[in-house]
Amino acid sequence: MKTYKLLWKKLRKIRVEVLKLSQEATAYKIGVTRNTYNRYELGYATPSPGNLVKIVDLFGQTVYREC
């Protein structure tokens, strides 16, 4: 679980610093509520495979470069 939280910590950094998106904007783009997306970032919930694909598509190559 610790590795999972570390991944989301890195993704949060990318979302804020590189993509300049709020949680609300990110959630809207992947089709979930802000509360649900917040739970992903905190490690309290796991995205469905479909939502995970949407997150990867949204973050694109940025994830690869930053991680």
The first five atom37 places (N, CA, C, CB, O) and aatype in JSON, in Angstrom:
{
  "aatype": [12, 11, 16, 18, 11, 10, 10, 17, 11, 11, 10, 1, 11, 9, 1, 19, 6, 19, 10, 11, 10, 15, 5, 6, 0, 16, 0, 18, 11, 9, 7, 19, 16, 1, 2, 16, 18, 2, 1, 18, 6, 10, 7, 18, 0, 16, 14, 15, 14, 7, 2, 10, 19, 11, 9, 19, 3, 10, 13, 7, 5, 16, 19, 18, 1, 6, 4],
  "atom_mask": [
    [1, 1, 1, 1, 1],
    [1, 1, 1, 1, 1],
    [1, 1, 1, 1, 1],
    [1, 1, 1, 1, 1],
    [1, 1, 1, 1, 1],
    [1, 1, 1, 1, 1],
    [1, 1, 1, 1, 1],
    [1, 1, 1, 1, 1],
    [1, 1, 1, 1, 1],
    [1, 1, 1, 1, 1],
    [1, 1, 1, 1, 1],
    [1, 1, 1, 1, 1],
    [1, 1, 1, 1, 1],
    [1, 1, 1, 1, 1],
    [1, 1, 1, 1, 1],
    [1, 1, 1, 1, 1],
    [1, 1, 1, 1, 1],
    [1, 1, 1, 1, 1],
    [1, 1, 1, 1, 1],
    [1, 1, 1, 1, 1],
    [1, 1, 1, 1, 1],
    [1, 1, 1, 1, 1],
    [1, 1, 1, 1, 1],
    [1, 1, 1, 1, 1],
    [1, 1, 1, 1, 1],
    [1, 1, 1, 1, 1],
    [1, 1, 1, 1, 1],
    [1, 1, 1, 1, 1],
    [1, 1, 1, 1, 1],
    [1, 1, 1, 1, 1],
    [1, 1, 1, 0, 1],
    [1, 1, 1, 1, 1],
    [1, 1, 1, 1, 1],
    [1, 1, 1, 1, 1],
    [1, 1, 1, 1, 1],
    [1, 1, 1, 1, 1],
    [1, 1, 1, 1, 1],
    [1, 1, 1, 1, 1],
    [1, 1, 1, 1, 1],
    [1, 1, 1, 1, 1],
    [1, 1, 1, 1, 1],
    [1, 1, 1, 1, 1],
    [1, 1, 1, 0, 1],
    [1, 1, 1, 1, 1],
    [1, 1, 1, 1, 1],
    [1, 1, 1, 1, 1],
    [1, 1, 1, 1, 1],
    [1, 1, 1, 1, 1],
    [1, 1, 1, 1, 1],
    [1, 1, 1, 0, 1],
    [1, 1, 1, 1, 1],
    [1, 1, 1, 1, 1],
    [1, 1, 1, 1, 1],
    [1, 1, 1, 1, 1],
    [1, 1, 1, 1, 1],
    [1, 1, 1, 1, 1],
    [1, 1, 1, 1, 1],
    [1, 1, 1, 1, 1],
    [1, 1, 1, 1, 1],
    [1, 1, 1, 0, 1],
    [1, 1, 1, 1, 1],
    [1, 1, 1, 1, 1],
    [1, 1, 1, 1, 1],
    [1, 1, 1, 1, 1],
    [1, 1, 1, 1, 1],
    [1, 1, 1, 1, 1],
    [1, 1, 1, 1, 1]
  ],
  "atom_positions": [
    [[0.82, -1.2, 0.0], [0.0, 0.0, 0.0], [0.86, 1.26, 0.0], [-0.93, 0.0, 1.21], [0.47, 2.28, -0.57]],
    [[2.03, 1.19, 0.63], [2.9, 2.36, 0.69], [3.33, 2.78, -0.72], [4.12, 2.06, 1.56], [3.38, 3.98, -1.01]],
    [[3.65, 1.83, -1.58], [4.06, 2.13, -2.95], [2.91, 2.8, -3.7], [4.51, 0.86, -3.68], [3.13, 3.73, -4.47]],
    [[1.7, 2.33, -3.47], [0.52, 2.89, -4.12], [0.35, 4.36, -3.73], [-0.75, 2.09, -3.73], [0.08, 5.2, -4.59]],
    [[0.53, 4.66, -2.43], [0.4, 6.05, -1.98], [1.51, 6.92, -2.55], [0.41, 6.12, -0.45], [1.28, 8.08, -2.86]],
    [[2.71, 6.36, -2.68], [3.81, 7.11, -3.27], [3.51, 7.44, -4.73], [5.12, 6.3, -3.15], [3.81, 8.54, -5.19]],
    [[2.93, 6.49, -5.46], [2.55, 6.74, -6.85], [1.57, 7.9, -6.93], [1.94, 5.47, -7.48], [1.75, 8.81, -7.75]],
    [[0.54, 7.88, -6.09], [-0.46, 8.95, -6.13], [0.12, 10.28, -5.69], [-1.64, 8.6, -5.25], [-0.32, 11.34, -6.16]],
    [[1.1, 10.25, -4.79], [1.77, 11.49, -4.39], [2.49, 12.1, -5.59], [2.77, 11.23, -3.23], [2.45, 13.32, -5.79]],
    [[3.14, 11.25, -6.38], [3.82, 11.74, -7.59], [2.82, 12.24, -8.62], [4.7, 10.63, -8.2], [3.04, 13.26, -9.27]],
    [[1.71, 11.52, -8.76], [0.69, 11.93, -9.72], [0.05, 13.26, -9.3], [-0.39, 10.85, -9.86], [-0.27, 14.09, -10.15]],
    [[-0.13, 13.46, -8.0], [-0.67, 14.73, -7.51], [0.28, 15.87, -7.87], [-0.9, 14.68, -5.98], [-0.15, 16.94, -8.3]],
    [[1.57, 15.63, -7.68], [2.57, 16.66, -8.01], [2.49, 17.02, -9.49], [4.0, 16.17, -7.64], [2.54, 18.19, -9.85]],
    [[2.38, 16.03, -10.35], [2.26, 16.26, -11.79], [0.98, 17.04, -12.09], [2.28, 14.92, -12.57], [0.99, 18.0, -12.86]],
    [[-0.13, 16.62, -11.47], [-1.42, 17.28, -11.7], [-1.33, 18.76, -11.36], [-2.53, 16.6, -10.87], [-1.82, 19.61, -12.1]],
    [[-0.71, 19.07, -10.23], [-0.67, 20.45, -9.75], [0.4, 21.27, -10.46], [-0.42, 20.48, -8.25], [0.13, 22.37, -10.94]],
    [[1.62, 20.74, -10.54], [2.75, 21.54, -11.02], [2.9, 21.54, -12.54], [4.02, 21.02, -10.42], [3.29, 22.55, -13.13]],
    [[2.58, 20.43, -13.17], [2.78, 20.34, -14.63], [1.49, 20.62, -15.39], [3.32, 18.95, -15.01], [1.46, 21.47, -16.29]],
    [[0.44, 19.91, -15.03], [-0.83, 20.07, -15.75], [-1.64, 21.26, -15.26], [-1.65, 18.8, -15.63], [-2.52, 21.75, -15.95]],
    [[-1.33, 21.72, -14.05], [-2.02, 22.87, -13.45], [-3.54, 22.66, -13.39], [-1.71, 24.14, -14.24], [-4.32, 23.54, -13.74]],
    [[-3.92, 21.47, -12.94], [-5.34, 21.13, -12.82], [-5.72, 20.99, -11.35], [-5.65, 19.83, -13.57], [-4.94, 20.51, -10.54]],
    [[-6.92, 21.41, -11.03], [-7.47, 21.18, -9.69], [-7.98, 19.74, -9.64], [-8.61, 22.2, -9.35], [-8.11, 19.08, -10.67]],
    [[-8.27, 19.28, -8.43], [-8.89, 17.96, -8.31], [-10.25, 17.96, -9.01], [-9.05, 17.55, -6.83], [-10.62, 16.98, -9.66]],
    [[-10.97, 19.04, -8.88], [-12.29, 19.13, -9.49], [-12.21, 19.02, -11.02], [-12.97, 20.43, -9.09], [-13.0, 18.3, -11.64]],
    [[-11.26, 19.74, -11.62], [-11.1, 19.69, -13.07], [-10.65, 18.3, -13.53], [-10.08, 20.75, -13.54], [-11.12, 17.79, -14.54]],
    [[-9.74, 17.7, -12.77], [-9.26, 16.36, -13.11], [-10.4, 15.35, -13.01], [-8.09, 15.94, -12.18], [-10.58, 14.52, -13.9]],
    [[-11.16, 15.44, -11.93], [-12.29, 14.53, -11.74], [-13.3, 14.66, -12.88], [-12.98, 14.81, -10.4], [-13.79, 13.66, -13.4]],
    [[-13.6, 15.9, -13.27], [-14.54, 16.15, -14.36], [-14.04, 15.5, -15.65], [-14.74, 17.67, -14.57], [-14.81, 14.87, -16.38]],
    [[-12.76, 15.64, -15.93], [-12.19, 15.11, -17.17], [-12.22, 13.58, -17.23], [-10.76, 15.59, -17.33], [-12.3, 13.0, -18.31]],
    [[-12.17, 12.92, -16.06], [-12.21, 11.45, -16.07], [-13.59, 10.9, -15.73], [-11.18, 10.89, -15.11], [-13.8, 9.69, -15.75]],
    [[-14.53, 11.8, -15.41], [-15.91, 11.38, -15.2], [-16.24, 10.85, -13.82], [0.0, 0.0, 0.0], [-17.1, 9.98, -13.68]],
    [[-15.56, 11.37, -12.78], [-15.88, 11.0, -11.41], [-16.09, 12.27, -10.6], [-14.75, 10.11, -10.79], [-15.82, 13.37, -11.08]],
    [[-16.57, 12.13, -9.38], [-16.72, 13.31, -8.51], [-15.37, 13.72, -7.96], [-17.72, 13.02, -7.36], [-14.41, 12.94, -7.97]],
    [[-15.29, 14.96, -7.48], [-14.05, 15.41, -6.87], [-13.72, 14.58, -5.64], [-14.14, 16.9, -6.5], [-12.56, 14.26, -5.38]],
    [[-14.76, 14.22, -4.88], [-14.55, 13.4, -3.69], [-13.93, 12.05, -4.05], [-15.88, 13.2, -2.96], [-13.03, 11.58, -3.36]],
    [[-14.41, 11.44, -5.1], [-13.86, 10.15, -5.54], [-12.41, 10.31, -5.95], [-14.69, 9.56, -6.71], [-11.56, 9.51, -5.56]],
    [[-12.12, 11.34, -6.74], [-10.74, 11.55, -7.17], [-9.84, 11.83, -5.97], [-10.66, 12.71, -8.18], [-8.7, 11.35, -5.91]],
    [[-10.33, 12.59, -5.02], [-9.58, 12.87, -3.8], [-9.24, 11.57, -3.07], [-10.38, 13.8, -2.87], [-8.12, 11.4, -2.58]],
    [[-10.19, 10.65, -3.01], [-9.95, 9.35, -2.37], [-8.89, 8.56, -3.12], [-11.25, 8.55, -2.29], [-8.13, 7.82, -2.49]],
    [[-8.82, 8.68, -4.44], [-7.75, 8.02, -5.19], [-6.39, 8.57, -4.75], [-7.94, 8.23, -6.72], [-5.47, 7.81, -4.44]],
    [[-6.29, 9.91, -4.72], [-5.0, 10.52, -4.38], [-4.57, 10.21, -2.95], [-5.08, 12.03, -4.56], [-3.38, 10.1, -2.67]],
    [[-5.52, 10.06, -2.05], [-5.18, 9.75, -0.66], [-4.95, 8.26, -0.43], [-6.29, 10.23, 0.25], [-4.5, 7.86, 0.64]],
    [[-5.26, 7.45, -1.44], [-5.06, 6.0, -1.32], [-6.18, 5.29, -0.61], [0.0, 0.0, 0.0], [-6.03, 4.14, -0.2]],
    [[-7.33, 5.96, -0.45], [-8.48, 5.35, 0.2], [-9.38, 4.59, -0.75], [-9.29, 6.4, 0.9], [-10.23, 3.81, -0.32]],
    [[-9.19, 4.8, -2.04], [-9.99, 4.11, -3.06], [-9.08, 3.78, -4.24], [-11.21, 4.97, -3.51], [-8.08, 4.44, -4.47]],
    [[-9.45, 2.76, -4.96], [-8.71, 2.34, -6.14], [-9.58, 2.6, -7.37], [-8.3, 0.84, -6.05], [-10.74, 2.19, -7.4]],
    [[-9.03, 3.26, -8.38], [-9.83, 3.5, -9.59], [-10.16, 2.2, -10.3], [-9.09, 4.45, -10.54], [-9.37, 1.25, -10.28]],
    [[-11.31, 2.17, -10.93], [-11.67, 1.02, -11.76], [-10.7, 0.97, -12.94], [-13.17, 1.11, -12.25], [-10.06, 1.98, -13.25]],
    [[-10.57, -0.18, -13.59], [-9.68, -0.24, -14.76], [-10.01, 0.82, -15.81], [-9.75, -1.63, -15.4], [-9.11, 1.4, -16.42]],
    [[-11.3, 1.08, -16.02], [-11.7, 2.08, -17.0], [-11.27, 3.48, -16.59], [0.0, 0.0, 0.0], [-10.79, 4.25, -17.42]],
    [[-11.44, 3.82, -15.31], [-11.02, 5.13, -14.84], [-9.5, 5.26, -14.82], [-11.58, 5.39, -13.44], [-8.96, 6.34, -15.05]],
    [[-8.82, 4.17, -14.55], [-7.37, 4.2, -14.57], [-6.86, 4.51, -15.98], [-6.79, 2.86, -14.08], [-5.89, 5.26, -16.14]],
    [[-7.5, 3.95, -16.98], [-7.14, 4.24, -18.37], [-7.38, 5.72, -18.66], [-7.96, 3.35, -19.36], [-6.56, 6.37, -19.31]],
    [[-8.5, 6.27, -18.18], [-8.79, 7.69, -18.39], [-7.73, 8.57, -17.72], [-10.19, 8.04, -17.85], [-7.32, 9.59, -18.28]],
    [[-7.3, 8.19, -16.53], [-6.27, 8.95, -15.82], [-4.96, 8.92, -16.59], [-6.07, 8.4, -14.39], [-4.32, 9.95, -16.77]],
    [[-4.58, 7.75, -17.05], [-3.34, 7.62, -17.83], [-3.43, 8.44, -19.11], [-3.05, 6.13, -18.16], [-2.47, 9.11, -19.49]],
    [[-4.58, 8.38, -19.79], [-4.76, 9.17, -21.01], [-4.66, 10.67, -20.73], [-6.12, 8.85, -21.65], [-4.05, 11.41, -21.5]],
    [[-5.26, 11.11, -19.62], [-5.22, 12.52, -19.26], [-3.79, 12.97, -18.95], [-6.13, 12.78, -18.06], [-3.36, 14.03, -19.4]],
    [[-3.08, 12.17, -18.19], [-1.73, 12.54, -17.8], [-0.73, 12.31, -18.93], [-1.3, 11.75, -16.57], [0.3, 12.98, -18.99]],
    [[-1.04, 11.38, -19.82], [-0.22, 11.14, -21.01], [1.24, 10.88, -20.7], [0.0, 0.0, 0.0], [1.58, 10.24, -19.71]],
    [[2.11, 11.38, -21.56], [3.54, 11.17, -21.41], [4.12, 11.9, -20.21], [4.25, 11.61, -22.66], [5.25, 11.63, -19.81]],
    [[3.36, 12.81, -19.64], [3.84, 13.54, -18.46], [4.2, 12.58, -17.33], [2.79, 14.54, -17.98], [5.18, 12.78, -16.63]],
    [[3.38, 11.53, -17.16], [3.64, 10.55, -16.1], [4.99, 9.9, -16.34], [2.51, 9.49, -16.04], [5.78, 9.75, -15.41]],
    [[5.24, 9.51, -17.55], [6.49, 8.83, -17.88], [7.7, 9.74, -17.61], [6.49, 8.38, -19.35], [8.7, 9.29, -17.05]],
    [[7.61, 10.99, -17.99], [8.73, 11.92, -17.82], [8.98, 12.23, -16.35], [8.47, 13.21, -18.58], [10.13, 12.31, -15.93]],
    [[7.93, 12.41, -15.57], [8.08, 12.85, -14.18], [8.39, 11.72, -13.21], [6.84, 13.53, -13.73], [9.03, 11.95, -12.19]],
    [[7.96, 10.5, -13.53], [8.18, 9.37, -12.62], [9.47, 8.72, -13.0], [7.02, 8.35, -12.65], [9.87, 7.74, -12.38]]
  ]
}
